[in-house]
Amino acid sequence: MLCDTYCVSVAAVCCDIEEICHFDGMLCLQSTLVSMLPIVFLGDVLCLVHMCMLYSLYSFEYKWFNMGWELHRRLTFIESNWPYFIGFGLPLAVLTALPSSFFSR
């Protein structure tokens, strides 16, 4: 009985890690494609918003993973509280987006 529970939980954790890796990769790809929009300012702003969301997801991922939240619950929480997460990720996104930033050299 203990082995079955342990094997199921290990499989669930591995599946969750694989899903979040795929999601993060797709979000990075999407932000790169958005930054290539022909309208320069709009593409830059949308790319910055994508990176804000990605950095805030990275920050809270550890807490939510240890709380046992599955990926769909994490994404639903981010979608329902998106202004907070954009603001939370904004400082790091701005620091890494600036071409002459001391932090991105």
PyMOL commands that place a pseudoatom at each C-alpha (Angstrom):
pseudoatom trace, name=CA, resn=MET, resi=1, chain=A, elem=C, hetatm=0, pos=[0.000, 0.000, 0.000]
pseudoatom trace, name=CA, resn=LEU, resi=2, chain=A, elem=C, hetatm=0, pos=[2.805, 2.416, 0.883]
pseudoatom trace, name=CA, resn=CYS, resi=3, chain=A, elem=C, hetatm=0, pos=[4.658, 1.612, -2.345]
pseudoatom trace, name=CA, resn=ASP, resi=4, chain=A, elem=C, hetatm=0, pos=[1.538, 2.310, -4.420]
pseudoatom trace, name=CA, resn=THR, resi=5, chain=A, elem=C, hetatm=0, pos=[1.023, 5.697, -2.760]
pseudoatom trace, name=CA, resn=TYR, resi=6, chain=A, elem=C, hetatm=0, pos=[4.705, 6.575, -3.106]
pseudoatom trace, name=CA, resn=CYS, resi=7, chain=A, elem=C, hetatm=0, pos=[4.837, 5.515, -6.778]
pseudoatom trace, name=CA, resn=VAL, resi=8, chain=A, elem=C, hetatm=0, pos=[1.703, 7.509, -7.596]
pseudoatom trace, name=CA, resn=SER, resi=9, chain=A, elem=C, hetatm=0, pos=[3.031, 10.617, -5.848]
pseudoatom trace, name=CA, resn=VAL, resi=10, chain=A, elem=C, hetatm=0, pos=[6.427, 10.348, -7.581]
pseudoatom trace, name=CA, resn=ALA, resi=11, chain=A, elem=C, hetatm=0, pos=[4.680, 9.948, -10.926]
pseudoatom trace, name=CA, resn=ALA, resi=12, chain=A, elem=C, hetatm=0, pos=[2.465, 12.974, -10.201]
pseudoatom trace, name=CA, resn=VAL, resi=13, chain=A, elem=C, hetatm=0, pos=[5.468, 15.105, -9.233]
pseudoatom trace, name=CA, resn=CYS, resi=14, chain=A, elem=C, hetatm=0, pos=[7.388, 14.080, -12.361]
pseudoatom trace, name=CA, resn=CYS, resi=15, chain=A, elem=C, hetatm=0, pos=[4.370, 14.843, -14.534]
pseudoatom trace, name=CA, resn=ASP, resi=16, chain=A, elem=C, hetatm=0, pos=[3.930, 18.237, -12.865]
pseudoatom trace, name=CA, resn=ILE, resi=17, chain=A, elem=C, hetatm=0, pos=[7.596, 19.118, -13.372]
pseudoatom trace, name=CA, resn=GLU, resi=18, chain=A, elem=C, hetatm=0, pos=[7.380, 18.125, -17.033]
pseudoatom trace, name=CA, resn=GLU, resi=19, chain=A, elem=C, hetatm=0, pos=[4.220, 20.211, -17.543]
pseudoatom trace, name=CA, resn=ILE, resi=20, chain=A, elem=C, hetatm=0, pos=[5.726, 23.321, -15.959]
pseudoatom trace, name=CA, resn=CYS, resi=21, chain=A, elem=C, hetatm=0, pos=[8.897, 22.969, -18.052]
pseudoatom trace, name=CA, resn=HIS, resi=22, chain=A, elem=C, hetatm=0, pos=[6.808, 22.796, -21.217]
pseudoatom trace, name=CA, resn=PHE, resi=23, chain=A, elem=C, hetatm=0, pos=[4.676, 25.742, -20.085]
pseudoatom trace, name=CA, resn=ASP, resi=24, chain=A, elem=C, hetatm=0, pos=[7.715, 27.881, -19.234]
pseudoatom trace, name=CA, resn=GLY, resi=25, chain=A, elem=C, hetatm=0, pos=[9.293, 27.079, -22.580]
pseudoatom trace, name=CA, resn=MET, resi=26, chain=A, elem=C, hetatm=0, pos=[6.144, 28.004, -24.443]
pseudoatom trace, name=CA, resn=LEU, resi=27, chain=A, elem=C, hetatm=0, pos=[5.845, 31.259, -22.484]
pseudoatom trace, name=CA, resn=CYS, resi=28, chain=A, elem=C, hetatm=0, pos=[9.441, 32.171, -23.355]
pseudoatom trace, name=CA, resn=LEU, resi=29, chain=A, elem=C, hetatm=0, pos=[8.810, 31.360, -27.009]
pseudoatom trace, name=CA, resn=GLN, resi=30, chain=A, elem=C, hetatm=0, pos=[5.590, 33.364, -26.974]
pseudoatom trace, name=CA, resn=SER, resi=31, chain=A, elem=C, hetatm=0, pos=[7.312, 36.403, -25.435]
pseudoatom trace, name=CA, resn=THR, resi=32, chain=A, elem=C, hetatm=0, pos=[10.045, 36.219, -28.075]
pseudoatom trace, name=CA, resn=LEU, resi=33, chain=A, elem=C, hetatm=0, pos=[7.474, 36.078, -30.864]
pseudoatom trace, name=CA, resn=VAL, resi=34, chain=A, elem=C, hetatm=0, pos=[5.480, 38.946, -29.351]
pseudoatom trace, name=CA, resn=SER, resi=35, chain=A, elem=C, hetatm=0, pos=[8.617, 41.090, -29.162]
pseudoatom trace, name=CA, resn=MET, resi=36, chain=A, elem=C, hetatm=0, pos=[8.953, 40.729, -32.945]
pseudoatom trace, name=CA, resn=LEU, resi=37, chain=A, elem=C, hetatm=0, pos=[5.644, 42.466, -33.666]
pseudoatom trace, name=CA, resn=PRO, resi=38, chain=A, elem=C, hetatm=0, pos=[6.007, 45.153, -36.337]
pseudoatom trace, name=CA, resn=ILE, resi=39, chain=A, elem=C, hetatm=0, pos=[4.681, 47.831, -33.967]
pseudoatom trace, name=CA, resn=VAL, resi=40, chain=A, elem=C, hetatm=0, pos=[7.858, 48.382, -31.962]
pseudoatom trace, name=CA, resn=PHE, resi=41, chain=A, elem=C, hetatm=0, pos=[6.471, 49.915, -28.784]
pseudoatom trace, name=CA, resn=LEU, resi=42, chain=A, elem=C, hetatm=0, pos=[3.554, 47.473, -28.540]
pseudoatom trace, name=CA, resn=GLY, resi=43, chain=A, elem=C, hetatm=0, pos=[5.816, 44.465, -29.029]
pseudoatom trace, name=CA, resn=ASP, resi=44, chain=A, elem=C, hetatm=0, pos=[8.218, 45.666, -26.351]
pseudoatom trace, name=CA, resn=VAL, resi=45, chain=A, elem=C, hetatm=0, pos=[5.430, 46.308, -23.838]
pseudoatom trace, name=CA, resn=LEU, resi=46, chain=A, elem=C, hetatm=0, pos=[3.774, 42.942, -24.454]
pseudoatom trace, name=CA, resn=CYS, resi=47, chain=A, elem=C, hetatm=0, pos=[7.128, 41.184, -24.163]
pseudoatom trace, name=CA, resn=LEU, resi=48, chain=A, elem=C, hetatm=0, pos=[7.721, 42.982, -20.850]
pseudoatom trace, name=CA, resn=VAL, resi=49, chain=A, elem=C, hetatm=0, pos=[4.302, 41.839, -19.571]
pseudoatom trace, name=CA, resn=HIS, resi=50, chain=A, elem=C, hetatm=0, pos=[5.089, 38.241, -20.561]
pseudoatom trace, name=CA, resn=MET, resi=51, chain=A, elem=C, hetatm=0, pos=[8.412, 38.401, -18.751]
pseudoatom trace, name=CA, resn=CYS, resi=52, chain=A, elem=C, hetatm=0, pos=[6.745, 39.902, -15.647]
pseudoatom trace, name=CA, resn=MET, resi=53, chain=A, elem=C, hetatm=0, pos=[4.374, 36.963, -15.534]
pseudoatom trace, name=CA, resn=LEU, resi=54, chain=A, elem=C, hetatm=0, pos=[7.193, 34.475, -16.088]
pseudoatom trace, name=CA, resn=TYR, resi=55, chain=A, elem=C, hetatm=0, pos=[9.385, 35.945, -13.332]
pseudoatom trace, name=CA, resn=SER, resi=56, chain=A, elem=C, hetatm=0, pos=[6.516, 36.021, -10.856]
pseudoatom trace, name=CA, resn=LEU, resi=57, chain=A, elem=C, hetatm=0, pos=[5.665, 32.423, -11.768]
pseudoatom trace, name=CA, resn=TYR, resi=58, chain=A, elem=C, hetatm=0, pos=[9.285, 31.461, -11.105]
pseudoatom trace, name=CA, resn=SER, resi=59, chain=A, elem=C, hetatm=0, pos=[9.153, 33.203, -7.721]
pseudoatom trace, name=CA, resn=PHE, resi=60, chain=A, elem=C, hetatm=0, pos=[5.971, 31.595, -6.471]
pseudoatom trace, name=CA, resn=GLU, resi=61, chain=A, elem=C, hetatm=0, pos=[6.487, 28.211, -8.118]
pseudoatom trace, name=CA, resn=TYR, resi=62, chain=A, elem=C, hetatm=0, pos=[8.438, 26.797, -5.176]
pseudoatom trace, name=CA, resn=LYS, resi=63, chain=A, elem=C, hetatm=0, pos=[5.797, 27.742, -2.630]
pseudoatom trace, name=CA, resn=TRP, resi=64, chain=A, elem=C, hetatm=0, pos=[2.882, 26.461, -4.682]
pseudoatom trace, name=CA, resn=PHE, resi=65, chain=A, elem=C, hetatm=0, pos=[4.700, 23.259, -5.605]
pseudoatom trace, name=CA, resn=ASN, resi=66, chain=A, elem=C, hetatm=0, pos=[5.338, 22.501, -1.915]
pseudoatom trace, name=CA, resn=MET, resi=67, chain=A, elem=C, hetatm=0, pos=[1.718, 23.346, -1.107]
pseudoatom trace, name=CA, resn=GLY, resi=68, chain=A, elem=C, hetatm=0, pos=[0.677, 20.620, -3.551]
pseudoatom trace, name=CA, resn=TRP, resi=69, chain=A, elem=C, hetatm=0, pos=[-1.043, 22.899, -6.066]
pseudoatom trace, name=CA, resn=GLU, resi=70, chain=A, elem=C, hetatm=0, pos=[-1.261, 21.405, -9.533]
pseudoatom trace, name=CA, resn=LEU, resi=71, chain=A, elem=C, hetatm=0, pos=[-0.361, 23.438, -12.603]
pseudoatom trace, name=CA, resn=HIS, resi=72, chain=A, elem=C, hetatm=0, pos=[-3.938, 24.292, -13.555]
pseudoatom trace, name=CA, resn=ARG, resi=73, chain=A, elem=C, hetatm=0, pos=[-4.615, 25.675, -10.069]
pseudoatom trace, name=CA, resn=ARG, resi=74, chain=A, elem=C, hetatm=0, pos=[-1.428, 27.798, -10.182]
pseudoatom trace, name=CA, resn=LEU, resi=75, chain=A, elem=C, hetatm=0, pos=[-2.305, 29.204, -13.592]
pseudoatom trace, name=CA, resn=THR, resi=76, chain=A, elem=C, hetatm=0, pos=[-5.890, 29.917, -12.545]
pseudoatom trace, name=CA, resn=PHE, resi=77, chain=A, elem=C, hetatm=0, pos=[-4.588, 31.794, -9.504]
pseudoatom trace, name=CA, resn=ILE, resi=78, chain=A, elem=C, hetatm=0, pos=[-2.204, 33.845, -11.659]
pseudoatom trace, name=CA, resn=GLU, resi=79, chain=A, elem=C, hetatm=0, pos=[-4.954, 34.609, -14.183]
pseudoatom trace, name=CA, resn=SER, resi=80, chain=A, elem=C, hetatm=0, pos=[-7.331, 35.782, -11.483]
pseudoatom trace, name=CA, resn=ASN, resi=81, chain=A, elem=C, hetatm=0, pos=[-4.687, 37.990, -9.814]
pseudoatom trace, name=CA, resn=TRP, resi=82, chain=A, elem=C, hetatm=0, pos=[-2.747, 39.122, -12.890]
pseudoatom trace, name=CA, resn=PRO, resi=83, chain=A, elem=C, hetatm=0, pos=[-2.250, 42.788, -11.850]
pseudoatom trace, name=CA, resn=TYR, resi=84, chain=A, elem=C, hetatm=0, pos=[-0.425, 41.701, -8.696]
pseudoatom trace, name=CA, resn=PHE, resi=85, chain=A, elem=C, hetatm=0, pos=[1.815, 39.285, -10.586]
pseudoatom trace, name=CA, resn=ILE, resi=86, chain=A, elem=C, hetatm=0, pos=[2.656, 41.815, -13.298]
pseudoatom trace, name=CA, resn=GLY, resi=87, chain=A, elem=C, hetatm=0, pos=[3.635, 44.293, -10.588]
pseudoatom trace, name=CA, resn=PHE, resi=88, chain=A, elem=C, hetatm=0, pos=[5.605, 41.655, -8.698]
pseudoatom trace, name=CA, resn=GLY, resi=89, chain=A, elem=C, hetatm=0, pos=[7.649, 40.649, -11.746]
pseudoatom trace, name=CA, resn=LEU, resi=90, chain=A, elem=C, hetatm=0, pos=[8.044, 44.177, -13.116]
pseudoatom trace, name=CA, resn=PRO, resi=91, chain=A, elem=C, hetatm=0, pos=[11.275, 45.201, -11.316]
pseudoatom trace, name=CA, resn=LEU, resi=92, chain=A, elem=C, hetatm=0, pos=[13.213, 42.159, -12.508]
pseudoatom trace, name=CA, resn=ALA, resi=93, chain=A, elem=C, hetatm=0, pos=[11.716, 42.326, -16.005]
pseudoatom trace, name=CA, resn=VAL, resi=94, chain=A, elem=C, hetatm=0, pos=[12.682, 45.995, -16.348]
pseudoatom trace, name=CA, resn=LEU, resi=95, chain=A, elem=C, hetatm=0, pos=[16.201, 45.376, -15.039]
pseudoatom trace, name=CA, resn=THR, resi=96, chain=A, elem=C, hetatm=0, pos=[16.793, 42.566, -17.507]
pseudoatom trace, name=CA, resn=ALA, resi=97, chain=A, elem=C, hetatm=0, pos=[15.075, 44.334, -20.422]
pseudoatom trace, name=CA, resn=LEU, resi=98, chain=A, elem=C, hetatm=0, pos=[17.193, 47.471, -20.279]
pseudoatom trace, name=CA, resn=PRO, resi=99, chain=A, elem=C, hetatm=0, pos=[20.021, 47.092, -22.814]
pseudoatom trace, name=CA, resn=SER, resi=100, chain=A, elem=C, hetatm=0, pos=[22.460, 49.203, -20.831]
pseudoatom trace, name=CA, resn=SER, resi=101, chain=A, elem=C, hetatm=0, pos=[21.543, 47.769, -17.452]
pseudoatom trace, name=CA, resn=PHE, resi=102, chain=A, elem=C, hetatm=0, pos=[24.339, 46.911, -15.053]
pseudoatom trace, name=CA, resn=PHE, resi=103, chain=A, elem=C, hetatm=0, pos=[22.434, 43.773, -14.052]
pseudoatom trace, name=CA, resn=SER, resi=104, chain=A, elem=C, hetatm=0, pos=[22.113, 42.304, -17.548]
pseudoatom trace, name=CA, resn=ARG, resi=105, chain=A, elem=C, hetatm=0, pos=[25.795, 42.502, -18.501]
for i in range(1, 105): cmd.bond("trace and resi %d" % i, "trace and resi %d" % (i + 1))
show_as sticks, trace
zoom trace
